[in-house]
Amino acid sequence: MTRRQASKHLKSVLKLVDNGTPAALRSNWVAFVLWLLLVALLTVILQFSTSAPLIVTIGICFFLGAFCGAYSVYHTAARQWPFLSPHINRESVVQRINELNP
């Protein structure tokens, strides 16, 4: 990892320690609505898949699944952040950022 990348990551951690994660990312209703939307979209796609080539249907389903999987990981991380952030030493992060940026 380069100095620039390390500094960028540490600054984002510092920002999260100071501000926390948005409440919308921690709420369960967003994930519930996302899963309902996924089911509805997949139902529509599979209903009309006879008129589209199979590779298009597979591609759309793949990207929808990848998006929902990525959101699930991000959602879980956002929900766990309030328990993790008190254990991060803010002064140590600031010191390391200052070392990386002369």
C-alpha positions as CSV (number, residue, x, y, z in Angstrom):
1,M,0.0,0.0,0.0
2,T,1.4,3.4,-0.9
3,R,1.7,6.3,1.5
4,R,-1.1,8.1,-0.3
5,Q,-3.5,5.1,-0.1
6,A,-2.7,4.6,3.6
7,S,-3.3,8.3,4.3
8,K,-6.6,8.2,2.5
9,H,-7.8,5.1,4.4
10,L,-6.8,6.5,7.7
11,K,-8.5,9.8,7.0
12,S,-11.8,7.9,6.2
13,V,-11.4,6.0,9.5
14,L,-10.9,9.3,11.3
15,K,-13.9,10.8,9.7
16,L,-16.0,7.8,10.8
17,V,-14.7,8.0,14.3
18,D,-15.7,11.7,14.4
19,N,-19.1,11.5,12.7
20,G,-20.2,7.9,12.9
21,T,-22.2,6.1,10.2
22,P,-25.4,7.5,8.8
23,A,-28.5,6.1,10.6
24,A,-30.1,5.2,7.3
25,L,-27.4,2.6,6.7
26,R,-27.9,1.0,10.1
27,S,-31.7,0.7,9.8
28,N,-33.2,-2.6,8.9
29,W,-36.1,-1.3,6.8
30,V,-33.8,-0.2,4.0
31,A,-32.5,-3.8,3.7
32,F,-36.0,-5.2,3.8
33,V,-37.2,-2.8,1.0
34,L,-34.1,-3.7,-1.0
35,W,-34.9,-7.5,-0.7
36,L,-38.5,-6.8,-1.7
37,L,-37.3,-4.8,-4.7
38,L,-34.9,-7.6,-5.7
39,V,-37.7,-10.2,-5.6
40,A,-40.0,-8.0,-7.6
41,L,-37.3,-7.3,-10.2
42,L,-36.3,-10.9,-10.5
43,T,-40.0,-11.9,-11.0
44,V,-40.4,-9.3,-13.8
45,I,-37.2,-10.3,-15.4
46,L,-38.0,-14.0,-15.3
47,Q,-41.5,-13.4,-16.7
48,F,-40.1,-11.6,-19.7
49,S,-37.0,-13.7,-20.1
50,T,-38.5,-15.6,-23.0
51,S,-38.2,-12.6,-25.2
52,A,-34.6,-11.8,-24.2
53,P,-31.5,-13.9,-24.8
54,L,-30.5,-16.1,-21.9
55,I,-27.1,-14.4,-21.4
56,V,-28.9,-11.0,-20.9
57,T,-31.1,-12.6,-18.2
58,I,-28.2,-14.2,-16.5
59,G,-26.2,-11.0,-16.6
60,I,-29.0,-8.9,-15.1
61,C,-29.6,-11.5,-12.4
62,F,-25.9,-11.6,-11.6
63,F,-25.5,-7.8,-11.3
64,L,-28.7,-7.6,-9.1
65,G,-27.3,-10.3,-6.8
66,A,-23.9,-8.8,-6.7
67,F,-25.4,-5.4,-5.7
68,C,-27.5,-6.9,-3.0
69,G,-24.6,-8.9,-1.7
70,A,-22.4,-5.8,-1.6
71,Y,-25.1,-3.8,0.2
72,S,-25.6,-6.6,2.7
73,V,-21.9,-6.5,3.6
74,Y,-21.9,-2.7,3.8
75,H,-25.1,-2.7,5.9
76,T,-23.6,-5.2,8.3
77,A,-20.4,-3.2,8.7
78,A,-22.4,0.0,9.3
79,R,-24.4,-1.7,12.0
80,Q,-21.3,-3.0,13.8
81,W,-19.4,0.3,13.6
82,P,-20.9,1.9,16.8
83,F,-19.5,-1.1,18.8
84,L,-16.0,-0.8,17.2
85,S,-15.4,2.9,17.1
86,P,-14.8,3.4,20.8
87,H,-11.8,1.1,20.7
88,I,-9.9,3.1,18.0
89,N,-7.2,5.4,19.3
90,R,-7.9,8.7,17.6
91,E,-4.6,10.2,18.5
92,S,-2.7,7.3,17.1
93,V,-4.5,7.6,13.8
94,V,-3.9,11.4,13.6
95,Q,-0.2,10.8,14.4
96,R,0.1,8.2,11.6
97,I,-1.6,10.6,9.1
98,N,0.9,13.3,10.1
99,E,3.8,10.8,9.5
100,L,2.5,9.9,6.1
101,N,1.9,13.5,5.0
102,P,5.2,15.4,5.7
